[in-house]
């Protein structure tokens, strides 16, 4: 049972890093540091967008308009950390794996 918990924790951690990479990539695109005309940048951006948008879209619907600032990745990361901690607390694992 503990192996499954560690595997789920690893998947959640990986997803958190994908969300962070998506936020950083969106900043780089917004400030014209990277060019969306580059095929590799476009494919990477599309891949990250397809992975994160299903989780971020419901959060964005409930957030008020903050004038161009998107805090939905922060809220999703906090929710994922909470879910991971509750998972370990509920199933009684002795050590929280980070």
PLY file of the C-alpha trace (Angstrom):
ply
format ascii 1.0
element vertex 98
property float x
property float y
property float z
element edge 97
property int vertex1
property int vertex2
end_header
0.00 0.00 0.00
2.85 2.37 0.79
4.31 1.85 -2.70
1.07 3.03 -4.26
1.04 6.10 -2.01
4.62 6.95 -2.97
3.76 6.49 -6.66
0.73 8.81 -6.36
2.84 11.32 -4.45
5.46 11.21 -7.20
2.79 11.80 -9.87
1.42 14.77 -7.94
4.92 16.21 -7.57
5.57 15.75 -11.28
2.29 17.49 -12.13
3.22 20.38 -9.84
6.49 20.80 -11.74
4.60 20.73 -15.06
2.33 23.51 -13.76
5.39 25.56 -12.74
7.02 24.97 -16.14
3.80 26.08 -17.85
3.67 29.29 -15.83
7.31 30.10 -16.58
6.84 29.31 -20.28
3.79 31.57 -20.45
5.83 34.42 -18.95
8.63 33.82 -21.45
6.12 33.91 -24.31
4.37 37.02 -22.95
7.65 38.95 -22.69
8.84 37.74 -26.14
11.84 35.90 -24.72
10.87 32.81 -26.70
9.13 32.86 -30.04
5.96 30.84 -30.66
6.98 30.59 -34.33
9.63 28.10 -33.23
8.16 24.64 -33.70
9.75 23.17 -30.56
8.47 26.02 -28.38
5.01 25.66 -29.90
4.92 21.89 -29.34
6.15 22.23 -25.74
3.64 24.98 -25.01
0.80 22.98 -26.55
1.79 19.85 -24.61
1.91 21.68 -21.28
-1.34 23.50 -22.06
-3.12 20.21 -22.82
-1.89 18.70 -19.55
-2.72 21.61 -17.28
-5.77 23.29 -18.80
-8.34 20.66 -17.70
-7.35 21.29 -14.07
-6.87 25.06 -14.35
-10.06 25.93 -16.28
-12.53 25.14 -13.44
-10.43 27.20 -11.02
-10.34 30.15 -13.44
-14.14 30.14 -13.66
-14.48 30.84 -9.94
-11.70 33.42 -9.61
-12.50 37.11 -9.95
-10.81 39.17 -12.65
-7.51 40.36 -11.23
-6.50 42.52 -14.16
-4.37 40.09 -16.14
-2.84 38.26 -13.19
-3.57 34.55 -13.24
-3.28 32.98 -9.80
-4.99 29.73 -10.77
-1.66 27.80 -10.96
-0.86 28.82 -7.39
-4.27 27.70 -6.17
-3.97 24.39 -8.04
-0.51 23.75 -6.59
-1.81 24.43 -3.08
-4.76 22.08 -3.67
-2.44 19.35 -4.96
-0.17 19.68 -1.93
-3.22 19.52 0.34
-4.49 16.42 -1.50
-1.11 14.73 -1.23
-0.86 15.48 2.49
-4.43 14.30 3.13
-3.73 11.12 1.20
-0.80 10.29 3.45
-2.68 11.31 6.57
-5.77 9.29 5.63
-3.91 6.10 4.79
-1.54 6.47 7.72
1.84 6.50 6.03
4.53 7.27 8.53
6.70 9.55 6.43
5.59 12.15 3.92
7.63 11.75 0.75
8.46 15.02 -1.02
0 1
1 2
2 3
3 4
4 5
5 6
6 7
7 8
8 9
9 10
10 11
11 12
12 13
13 14
14 15
15 16
16 17
17 18
18 19
19 20
20 21
21 22
22 23
23 24
24 25
25 26
26 27
27 28
28 29
29 30
30 31
31 32
32 33
33 34
34 35
35 36
36 37
37 38
38 39
39 40
40 41
41 42
42 43
43 44
44 45
45 46
46 47
47 48
48 49
49 50
50 51
51 52
52 53
53 54
54 55
55 56
56 57
57 58
58 59
59 60
60 61
61 62
62 63
63 64
64 65
65 66
66 67
67 68
68 69
69 70
70 71
71 72
72 73
73 74
74 75
75 76
76 77
77 78
78 79
79 80
80 81
81 82
82 83
83 84
84 85
85 86
86 87
87 88
88 89
89 90
90 91
91 92
92 93
93 94
94 95
95 96
96 97
